[in-house]
Amino acid sequence: MNSAMKVKQEFVGVTHWVSTMKLPSAYDDLDLGKFETMIQGYKGEWLDYTKRCETWDQALVQHEEAKKYALALEECEKEADNYANLEGDEE
């Protein structure tokens, strides 16, 4: 039986999936934290974003922070696309 437990998982914005899990007990001796939040991109790749903490309440807070990060990342990507489109219009 898998001892990992879902705290919260959801799509955020258009292209991201935020996942917060309670880590399995096998991680207990590694001092990594009991909960982990990660962000997945639209192609299924995990972004270079991992946050860990000790308590359920902290996990909920870091999940919300990850959502804000993902939304900000999408906004930056949108701005970069807009800039790239403007660059092509200058010819």
Backbone torsions as a table, in degrees:
resi	resn	phi	psi	omega
1	MET	NA	135.6	-180.0
2	ASN	-77.7	124.7	-178.3
3	SER	-92.0	3.4	174.0
4	ALA	-72.9	142.4	-177.4
5	MET	-129.6	132.1	179.0
6	LYS	-72.1	126.2	172.7
7	VAL	-90.0	-52.6	179.9
8	LYS	-163.2	136.9	174.8
9	GLN	-140.8	136.7	-179.4
10	GLU	-165.6	153.5	171.4
11	PHE	-74.5	142.0	-179.4
12	VAL	-129.7	127.8	-178.5
13	GLY	64.8	-144.7	-176.5
14	VAL	-96.0	-33.3	-166.7
15	THR	-124.2	6.7	-173.5
16	HIS	-125.6	152.0	177.0
17	TRP	-124.3	123.0	179.4
18	VAL	-107.1	129.2	-176.6
19	SER	-128.2	126.5	175.0
20	THR	-122.6	123.7	-174.9
21	MET	-129.0	151.3	167.1
22	LYS	-84.1	125.9	-177.5
23	LEU	-70.2	149.4	177.9
24	PRO	-61.5	157.1	-178.2
25	SER	-61.5	-19.2	177.9
26	ALA	-60.5	-21.3	-179.2
27	TYR	-87.9	-8.6	-173.2
28	ASP	-53.9	-42.1	-176.8
29	ASP	-79.6	-5.1	-176.8
30	LEU	-90.6	-6.7	178.0
31	ASP	55.7	42.6	179.1
32	LEU	-96.8	-12.3	-172.3
33	GLY	109.4	159.8	-177.8
34	LYS	-93.1	-18.1	-177.1
35	PHE	-128.7	149.8	-177.8
36	GLU	-138.8	136.4	175.9
37	THR	-119.4	132.4	178.3
38	MET	-136.9	161.3	179.9
39	ILE	-122.9	134.0	178.3
40	GLN	-111.6	139.6	178.1
41	GLY	-85.4	178.6	-173.5
42	TYR	-69.4	-19.4	177.5
43	LYS	-91.2	4.7	179.7
44	GLY	89.9	1.1	-179.5
45	GLU	-82.0	142.7	176.1
46	TRP	-82.4	129.8	177.8
47	LEU	-73.5	164.1	177.3
48	ASP	-78.9	66.1	-177.9
49	TYR	-145.3	111.0	176.2
50	THR	-141.3	125.5	176.2
51	LYS	-124.2	138.9	178.7
52	ARG	-128.1	152.1	179.3
53	CYS	-153.0	-178.9	-173.0
54	GLU	-103.1	-27.6	-172.4
55	THR	-122.0	159.6	178.0
56	TRP	-59.1	-44.6	-179.6
57	ASP	-62.6	-42.4	176.2
58	GLN	-62.4	-37.9	179.7
59	ALA	-62.9	-40.5	177.9
60	LEU	-64.4	-39.9	178.6
61	VAL	-66.2	-45.5	-177.5
62	GLN	-69.0	-27.2	174.6
63	HIS	-63.8	-45.6	178.8
64	GLU	-63.7	-38.1	176.9
65	GLU	-64.3	-38.8	178.4
66	ALA	-65.7	-37.6	176.5
67	LYS	-61.4	-43.9	178.8
68	LYS	-63.1	-41.3	178.6
69	TYR	-61.6	-45.9	-179.3
70	ALA	-62.8	-42.4	178.7
71	LEU	-65.5	-40.4	177.7
72	ALA	-64.8	-38.5	178.0
73	LEU	-63.3	-42.8	176.9
74	GLU	-62.1	-39.3	178.9
75	GLU	-63.6	-41.8	177.5
76	CYS	-63.4	-41.6	179.1
77	GLU	-64.0	-38.9	178.9
78	LYS	-65.0	-43.5	177.8
79	GLU	-62.4	-40.6	178.7
80	ALA	-63.8	-41.0	177.3
81	ASP	-64.0	-42.7	178.2
82	ASN	-61.8	-42.0	178.9
83	TYR	-64.1	-44.0	179.9
84	ALA	-61.6	-38.6	178.3
85	ASN	-67.7	-36.9	176.9
86	LEU	-65.5	-39.3	179.9
87	GLU	-58.4	-38.4	-179.2
88	GLY	-74.0	-20.2	-178.2
89	ASP	-81.4	-9.2	-173.3
90	GLU	-83.8	-1.2	-177.1
91	GLU	-72.9	NA	NA
